[in-house]
Amino acid sequence: MSKVFSAHAVSVDGYITGLGPGPGRGLGDGTMLFDWYFNGDTPSQVFDGFRLSGPSAPVFDALAARVGAVVAGRDTYEHSDRFGGGGPHPTARLFVLSHRPAPEITERQTFITTGIEDAIAAAREAADGKDVGLMGGGVATEALKAGLVDEVILHQVPVLLGGGRPFFQALPEHVRLRLVQAVPAPGVTHLHYEVDC
Ligand SMILES: NC(=O)c1ccc[n+]([C@@H]2O[C@H](COP(=O)([O-])OP(=O)(O)OC[C@H]3O[C@@H](n4cnc5c(N)ncnc54)[C@H](OP(=O)(O)O)[C@@H]3O)[C@@H](O)[C@H]2O)c1
């Protein structure tokens, strides 16, 4: 059975964007959350143009190689300028979770308006045995609430942004995590948790 995981670059105070994210503005004033993609001399084997530090590269590429499909929230989709008609991953198909009708989309993108369970089921099918990546704090929270997340990865960046879109949102009950890997790297610490069932 393929796994479902969420991997986000997060500030120490838990934000996945800075202030003022939006279409044409990306992460707002939180662009430093992605600095570690380019702060080294090891090219990613999966993402063209990414040059990571020695410790970050294997962590990043191992996760990227697992992804067969992505479920992104509508806000992530819009703030990423609809991924230019493609997706956030070079090969994975994109599923966008929204309550609202789809805008014009391309054949690489699918809108799901019937809830997180349907989005993850469709993504699993498209992933064809590979794993499903979640993008967006809202989507990750919905999936956690539904008990559909196997792993939570925080690429924790040493900054207190003080505001922005939070990764951590209200949950109806505790979700216990088990730390399986912690990798300190230049500009980021990779924290890999499994959801304890
Ligand atoms: N730092 C990182 O690594 C990272 C990674 C990913 C994204 N981001 C950033 O995070 C921001 C977006 O995150 P976010 O948490 O604010 O939003 P999000 O999770 O991307 O999107 C939330 C939206 O998704 C739709 N949605 C969520 N649950 C749904 C459900 N059960 N049924 C139907 N629709 C549902 C709703 O859209 P509607 O009601 O409007 O249809 C909701 O407003 C963006 O700026 C993005 O660039 C950062």
The ligand as an SDF file (V2000), in Angstrom:
LIG
                    3D

 48 52  0  0  0  0  0  0  0  0999 V2000
    6.6190   25.9590    3.0050 N   0  0  0  0  0  0  0  0  0  0  0  0
    6.2240   24.9440    2.2540 C   0  0  0  0  0  0  0  0  0  0  0  0
    6.9080   23.9080    2.1250 O   0  0  0  0  0  0  0  0  0  0  0  0
    4.9070   25.0230    1.5410 C   0  0  0  0  0  0  0  0  0  0  0  0
    4.3750   23.8640    0.9400 C   0  0  0  0  0  0  0  0  0  0  0  0
    3.1210   23.9290    0.3650 C   0  0  0  0  0  0  0  0  0  0  0  0
    2.4190   25.1330    0.3510 C   0  0  0  0  0  0  0  0  0  0  0  0
    2.9870   26.2360    0.8970 N   0  0  0  0  0  0  0  0  0  0  0  0
    2.2570   27.5120    0.9070 C   0  0  0  0  0  0  0  0  0  0  0  0
    1.1800   27.3790    1.8200 O   0  0  0  0  0  0  0  0  0  0  0  0
    0.1140   28.2660    1.4210 C   0  0  0  0  0  0  0  0  0  0  0  0
   -1.1990   27.5160    1.3720 C   0  0  0  0  0  0  0  0  0  0  0  0
   -1.3820   26.7050    2.5000 O   0  0  0  0  0  0  0  0  0  0  0  0
   -2.7500   26.7800    3.3210 P   0  0  0  0  0  0  0  0  0  0  0  0
   -2.6330   25.8280    4.4490 O   0  0  0  0  0  0  0  0  0  0  0  0
   -3.0490   28.2000    3.6100 O   0  0  0  0  0  0  0  0  0  0  0  0
   -3.8250   26.3000    2.2460 O   0  0  0  0  0  0  0  0  0  0  0  0
   -4.0060   24.9610    1.3740 P   0  0  0  0  0  0  0  0  0  0  0  0
   -4.0420   23.7780    2.2710 O   0  0  0  0  0  0  0  0  0  0  0  0
   -3.0590   24.9580    0.2460 O   0  0  0  0  0  0  0  0  0  0  0  0
   -5.4470   25.2430    0.7470 O   0  0  0  0  0  0  0  0  0  0  0  0
   -6.5660   25.4070    1.5820 C   0  0  0  0  0  0  0  0  0  0  0  0
   -7.7810   25.3580    0.6970 C   0  0  0  0  0  0  0  0  0  0  0  0
   -7.9390   24.0480    0.1440 O   0  0  0  0  0  0  0  0  0  0  0  0
   -9.3260   23.7510    0.0150 C   0  0  0  0  0  0  0  0  0  0  0  0
   -9.6590   22.6520    0.9080 N   0  0  0  0  0  0  0  0  0  0  0  0
   -9.0350   22.2710    2.0520 C   0  0  0  0  0  0  0  0  0  0  0  0
   -9.6690   21.2180    2.6060 N   0  0  0  0  0  0  0  0  0  0  0  0
  -10.7220   20.9400    1.7960 C   0  0  0  0  0  0  0  0  0  0  0  0
  -11.7560   19.9660    1.8270 C   0  0  0  0  0  0  0  0  0  0  0  0
  -11.8210   19.0460    2.8190 N   0  0  0  0  0  0  0  0  0  0  0  0
  -12.6540   19.9450    0.8240 N   0  0  0  0  0  0  0  0  0  0  0  0
  -12.5700   20.8420   -0.1810 C   0  0  0  0  0  0  0  0  0  0  0  0
  -11.6140   21.8050   -0.2560 N   0  0  0  0  0  0  0  0  0  0  0  0
  -10.7160   21.8460    0.7270 C   0  0  0  0  0  0  0  0  0  0  0  0
  -10.0720   25.0050    0.4560 C   0  0  0  0  0  0  0  0  0  0  0  0
  -10.1760   25.8270   -0.7060 O   0  0  0  0  0  0  0  0  0  0  0  0
  -11.5460   26.5430   -1.1890 P   0  0  0  0  0  0  0  0  0  0  0  0
  -12.5280   26.4630   -0.0590 O   0  0  0  0  0  0  0  0  0  0  0  0
  -11.1120   27.9140   -1.4940 O   0  0  0  0  0  0  0  0  0  0  0  0
  -11.9760   25.8060   -2.3830 O   0  0  0  0  0  0  0  0  0  0  0  0
   -9.0910   25.6360    1.4340 C   0  0  0  0  0  0  0  0  0  0  0  0
   -9.2980   27.0020    1.6290 O   0  0  0  0  0  0  0  0  0  0  0  0
    0.4850   28.7890    0.0450 C   0  0  0  0  0  0  0  0  0  0  0  0
    0.9330   30.1210    0.1510 O   0  0  0  0  0  0  0  0  0  0  0  0
    1.6070   27.8770   -0.4100 C   0  0  0  0  0  0  0  0  0  0  0  0
    2.5150   28.4940   -1.3050 O   0  0  0  0  0  0  0  0  0  0  0  0
    4.2030   26.2040    1.5090 C   0  0  0  0  0  0  0  0  0  0  0  0
  1  2  1  0
  2  3  2  0
  2  4  1  0
  4  5  1  0
  4 48  2  0
  5  6  2  0
  6  7  1  0
  7  8  2  0
  8  9  1  0
  8 48  1  0
  9 10  1  0
  9 46  1  0
 10 11  1  0
 11 12  1  0
 11 44  1  0
 12 13  1  0
 13 14  1  0
 14 15  2  0
 14 16  1  0
 14 17  1  0
 17 18  1  0
 18 19  2  0
 18 20  1  0
 18 21  1  0
 21 22  1  0
 22 23  1  0
 23 24  1  0
 23 42  1  0
 24 25  1  0
 25 26  1  0
 25 36  1  0
 26 27  1  0
 26 35  1  0
 27 28  2  0
 28 29  1  0
 29 30  1  0
 29 35  2  0
 30 31  1  0
 30 32  2  0
 32 33  1  0
 33 34  2  0
 34 35  1  0
 36 37  1  0
 36 42  1  0
 37 38  1  0
 38 39  2  0
 38 40  1  0
 38 41  1  0
 42 43  1  0
 44 45  1  0
 44 46  1  0
 46 47  1  0
M  CHG  2   8   1  16  -1
M  END
$$$$
